[in-house]
Amino acid sequence: MPASAAAVAPIPSNAENRYEVTRNDLPLSCPMPGMALWNSHPKVYLPVVDDGGESVCPYCGARYVLRD
């Protein structure tokens, strides 16, 4: 595999239980763009409340935490 192909490999979806996101990632969806989708659930958009800055995916339980 060429080095350039390895550098753009997709992030494994549903591989972690907690993801840190920034405002640049909004609107937030699970799985996120750049994640491998072949073994994931349907795409769902998640609200991120400014107060707590967290959201949980109803399909896989992944927790997304707003970092800013």
C-alpha positions as CSV (number, residue, x, y, z in Angstrom):
1,M,0.0,0.0,0.0
2,P,1.4,3.4,-0.9
3,A,2.2,5.8,2.0
4,S,-0.3,8.3,0.7
5,A,-3.2,5.7,0.9
6,A,-2.3,4.9,4.5
7,A,-2.4,8.5,5.4
8,V,-6.0,9.0,4.3
9,A,-7.3,5.7,5.8
10,P,-10.8,6.2,7.3
11,I,-11.2,6.4,11.0
12,P,-12.8,3.1,12.2
13,S,-16.5,3.8,13.1
14,N,-17.9,2.6,16.4
15,A,-14.3,1.8,17.6
16,E,-14.3,4.2,20.5
17,N,-16.9,5.1,23.1
18,R,-15.8,8.7,23.5
19,Y,-14.9,11.2,20.8
20,E,-13.8,14.8,21.3
21,V,-15.2,17.2,18.7
22,T,-14.8,20.9,18.0
23,R,-17.2,23.5,16.5
24,N,-15.6,22.8,13.1
25,D,-17.2,19.3,13.3
26,L,-20.7,20.7,13.6
27,P,-23.3,19.8,12.5
28,L,-22.4,16.6,14.3
29,S,-23.4,13.2,12.9
30,C,-22.6,9.6,13.9
31,P,-20.8,8.1,12.1
32,M,-18.8,11.3,11.4
33,P,-17.4,12.1,8.0
34,G,-14.1,10.3,7.5
35,M,-15.2,7.2,9.4
36,A,-15.5,3.8,7.7
37,L,-19.2,3.3,7.0
38,W,-19.4,-0.3,5.7
39,N,-20.0,-1.8,9.2
40,S,-21.7,1.1,10.9
41,H,-25.3,2.1,11.6
42,P,-27.4,4.6,9.6
43,K,-26.2,8.2,9.8
44,V,-27.9,10.2,12.6
45,Y,-27.5,13.9,13.4
46,L,-26.8,14.6,17.0
47,P,-27.6,17.8,18.9
48,V,-24.7,19.3,21.0
49,V,-25.9,21.5,23.8
50,D,-23.6,24.4,24.4
51,D,-24.0,24.1,28.2
52,G,-22.8,20.6,28.7
53,G,-21.4,20.1,25.2
54,E,-22.2,16.4,25.0
55,S,-24.3,14.1,22.9
56,V,-24.8,10.4,22.8
57,C,-25.6,8.3,19.7
58,P,-28.8,6.4,20.2
59,Y,-27.5,3.6,17.9
60,C,-24.0,2.8,19.2
61,G,-23.8,4.7,22.4
62,A,-20.7,6.7,21.4
63,R,-20.4,9.9,23.5
64,Y,-19.3,13.1,21.7
65,V,-17.9,15.8,23.8
66,L,-17.5,19.4,22.5
67,R,-13.9,20.5,23.2
68,D,-14.1,24.3,23.0
